[in-house]
């Protein structure tokens, strides 16, 4: 297996954060390039919504405007994520090349194992629904962290990292959010259907690194530990490198024409940037 490319942590505005991921995703098509692992954060508090979500139904846009919270639509599915004290990652690669050639669920599982190994390096004990045959739960809430899906990461039964994926024309993009901190009042204020609890769920279904006693760990250290987890599971190095000129140009175009517009972020209308299956 070839070494992967690593795009080191950088904070981005919402449009750039999503545009870079989509550029990486689109430019995998028809190429024999190694996968890319990217770490990023947000320059301001943001709600990212899933590709198929009805924003006006599930997000309190008035509250977001009043509090200066940006809203951006992801190129991946899943539920809303409030970005405020989290570390985000993305993995882009080909669906016809190892270790991702066995389908969507195997891709989730493999990336989940890499993330778990990295978090174990910080001293956390992780579990991952699906590894023991449990199919996980179905999340009908607006908030991503309400219930775990298959191959998402739990600490003491509480969700600490959520992920979503898109696959098109032989390529895939998986995006995820790892909670370094979590303000429990934010879902109630910013989402219309805030995190609920099932009868058999733990008292609080969400946790964070700070909630697990790791409040003194900075984002760079967490990213470094996650990188080590990927390298250990993969058995190949991750080589830091910049975006190519083609990737930068496409990301700028996507940021201006798609992720910087309400047509996409609120309506989900991507125009010429709609994905093909």
C-alpha positions in Angstrom: 0.0 0.0 0.0 1.3 3.5 -0.9 1.8 6.1 1.8 -1.2 8.3 2.4 -1.1 12.1 2.1 -1.8 14.1 5.3 -3.2 17.6 5.2 -2.3 19.0 8.7 -4.8 20.8 10.9 -6.0 24.2 9.8 -9.0 26.3 10.9 -11.2 27.3 8.0 -14.3 29.3 7.4 -17.4 27.1 6.7 -17.4 27.5 3.0 -13.7 26.7 2.6 -13.9 23.8 5.1 -16.5 22.0 2.9 -15.2 23.2 -0.5 -11.7 21.7 0.2 -13.3 18.3 1.1 -15.4 18.3 -2.0 -12.5 19.2 -4.2 -10.5 16.3 -2.8 -13.5 14.0 -3.3 -14.2 15.1 -6.9 -10.5 14.9 -8.0 -10.3 11.2 -6.9 -12.4 10.3 -9.9 -10.4 8.2 -12.4 -7.1 8.6 -10.7 -4.7 6.2 -9.0 -3.8 8.6 -6.1 -3.3 7.5 -2.5 -6.0 8.4 0.0 -5.8 11.7 1.9 -6.4 12.3 5.6 -7.3 15.8 6.5 -7.7 17.5 9.9 -9.5 20.9 10.1 -11.4 23.2 12.5 -13.7 26.2 12.2 -13.0 29.9 12.5 -16.4 30.5 14.1 -19.3 28.6 15.6 -21.0 26.7 12.8 -23.9 24.3 12.3 -23.2 21.9 9.4 -26.2 20.0 8.2 -26.4 16.7 6.2 -26.8 16.6 2.5 -30.4 15.6 2.6 -31.6 17.6 5.7 -34.5 20.1 5.6 -32.7 23.0 7.2 -35.8 25.2 7.9 -37.5 22.2 9.5 -34.6 21.1 11.7 -32.4 24.2 12.4 -33.5 27.3 14.3 -32.2 29.8 11.7 -33.4 32.8 13.7 -31.4 31.7 16.7 -28.3 31.0 14.5 -28.6 34.5 13.0 -29.0 36.1 16.4 -26.0 34.4 17.8 -23.8 34.8 14.7 -23.7 31.0 14.0 -23.0 30.1 10.4 -25.0 27.3 8.6 -23.3 25.2 5.9 -24.5 22.1 4.1 -22.1 19.2 4.0 -21.5 17.0 0.8 -22.1 14.0 3.1 -25.2 12.7 4.7 -26.2 12.4 8.4 -27.6 14.9 10.8 -26.7 18.4 12.0 -23.4 18.9 13.9 -22.7 21.9 16.0 -19.0 22.9 15.5 -17.8 24.6 18.7 -14.9 22.9 20.3 -14.4 19.9 18.0 -11.7 18.5 15.7 -12.9 17.5 12.3 -11.3 14.9 9.9 -12.0 13.8 6.4 -10.7 10.8 4.4 -11.0 10.7 0.6 -10.1 7.7 -1.5 -11.1 5.3 -4.2 -13.8 2.7 -3.6 -12.1 0.2 -5.9 -8.7 0.1 -4.0 -7.7 -1.5 -0.7 -8.4 -1.0 2.1 -11.8 0.5 0.9 -12.8 -2.0 -1.9 -15.2 -4.0 0.2 -18.1 -1.6 0.5 -19.5 1.3 2.5 -19.8 -0.5 5.9 -16.3 -1.9 5.7 -15.0 1.6 5.0 -16.8 3.0 8.1 -15.4 0.1 10.2 -11.8 0.5 8.9 -11.7 4.3 9.5 -13.4 3.8 12.9 -10.6 1.4 13.9 -8.0 3.9 12.9 -9.7 6.7 15.0 -10.2 4.3 17.9 -6.5 3.4 17.9 -5.6 7.1 17.9 -7.9 7.9 20.8 -6.7 4.9 22.8 -3.3 6.6 22.6 -4.8 9.4 24.6 -5.9 7.0 27.3 -9.5 6.5 26.3 -11.3 3.2 26.2 -13.4 3.1 23.1 -16.3 0.9 21.9 -17.7 0.8 18.4 -21.3 -0.4 17.7 -21.2 -3.0 14.9 -18.0 -4.6 15.9 -19.8 -7.1 18.0 -22.7 -7.7 15.6 -24.8 -4.9 17.0 -26.3 -2.9 14.1 -26.5 0.3 16.0 -29.5 2.6 16.2 -31.4 4.8 13.8 -31.2 8.5 14.6 -34.4 10.3 13.7 -33.4 13.4 15.6 -31.9 16.5 14.0 -28.7 16.3 16.1 -26.0 13.9 14.9 -24.8 13.0 18.5 -28.2 11.8 19.8 -27.6 8.2 19.0 -24.6 6.2 17.7 -24.7 4.5 14.3 -22.6 1.5 13.2 -18.9 2.0 13.6 -19.1 5.3 15.4 -17.1 5.8 18.6 -18.4 5.6 22.2 -16.7 6.2 25.5 -18.7 4.6 28.4 -21.6 4.2 26.1 -21.6 7.9 25.1 -20.9 9.1 21.6 -17.7 11.2 21.2 -17.2 11.1 17.4 -19.8 11.1 14.6 -19.1 10.4 10.9 -20.9 10.5 7.6 -20.0 9.4 4.1 -20.7 10.1 0.4 -19.8 7.8 -2.5 -19.9 8.7 -6.2 -18.3 7.5 -9.4 -15.7 5.3 -7.8 -14.6 7.7 -5.0 -15.7 8.3 -1.4 -15.5 11.1 1.2 -15.9 10.4 4.9 -16.2 13.4 7.2 -16.3 13.3 11.0 -16.4 15.4 14.1 -14.6 14.5 17.4 -15.8 16.5 20.4 -13.0 18.1 22.4 -15.7 20.0 24.4 -19.5 20.0 24.4 -21.9 22.7 25.5 -25.1 20.9 26.3 -27.4 23.9 25.8 -26.5 24.5 22.2 -28.6 21.8 20.6 -31.7 23.1 22.4 -31.0 26.7 21.2 -29.9 26.1 17.7 -31.8 23.0 16.6 -35.6 22.6 16.4 -35.5 18.9 17.4 -32.8 18.7 20.0 -31.1 15.7 21.3 -33.6 13.3 22.9 -33.0 10.2 25.0 -34.4 6.8 24.6 -35.5 4.9 27.7 -32.4 2.6 27.7 -29.9 5.4 26.7 -27.3 6.7 29.2 -28.4 9.8 31.2 -26.3 11.9 28.8 -25.7 10.4 25.3 -22.8 12.7 24.5 -19.3 13.1 25.8 -16.1 14.9 24.9 -12.4 14.8 25.6 -12.9 17.4 28.3 -15.8 15.4 29.7 -13.5 12.4 30.0 -10.8 14.4 31.9 -8.6 15.4 28.9 -9.3 19.1 29.0 -5.6 20.0 28.8 -5.1 18.3 25.5 -4.8 20.7 22.6 -6.1 20.2 19.1 -2.7 19.6 17.6 -1.9 16.9 20.1 -5.2 15.1 19.4 -4.6 15.3 15.6 -1.1 13.9 16.1 -2.5 11.0 18.1 -5.1 10.3 15.5 -2.5 10.4 12.8 -0.5 7.8 14.8 -3.6 5.6 15.0 -4.1 5.6 11.2 -0.4 4.8 10.6 -0.5 1.9 13.1 -3.6 0.3 11.6 -2.6 1.0 8.0 1.0 0.0 8.4 2.1 2.9 6.1 3.2 6.4 6.8 1.1 9.5 6.3 3.2 12.1 4.5 2.3 15.8 5.1 1.8 17.7 1.9 -0.1 20.7 0.6 -3.1 20.8 -1.8 -2.2 20.7 -5.4 -2.8 23.7 -7.6 -5.8 21.9 -9.2 -7.3 21.1 -5.8 -6.9 24.7 -4.6 -8.5 26.1 -7.8 -11.5 23.7 -7.6 -11.9 24.5 -3.8 -12.1 28.2 -4.5 -14.7 27.7 -7.2 -16.8 25.4 -5.0 -16.5 27.9 -2.1 -17.7 30.8 -4.2 -20.4 29.0 -6.3 -21.7 26.5 -3.8 -20.8 26.6 -0.1 -20.9 30.4 0.0 -24.5 30.5 -1.2 -27.9 30.1 0.5 -29.1 28.3 -2.6 -27.0 25.4 -1.5 -26.8 25.8 2.3 -30.5 26.4 2.9 -32.1 24.8 -0.2 -29.7 22.0 -1.1 -29.7 23.0 -4.7 -26.2 22.4 -6.1 -26.8 23.3 -9.7 -23.9 22.0 -11.9 -22.2 20.8 -8.7 -24.8 18.1 -8.0 -23.2 14.7 -7.5 -23.8 11.8 -9.9 -24.1 8.2 -8.7 
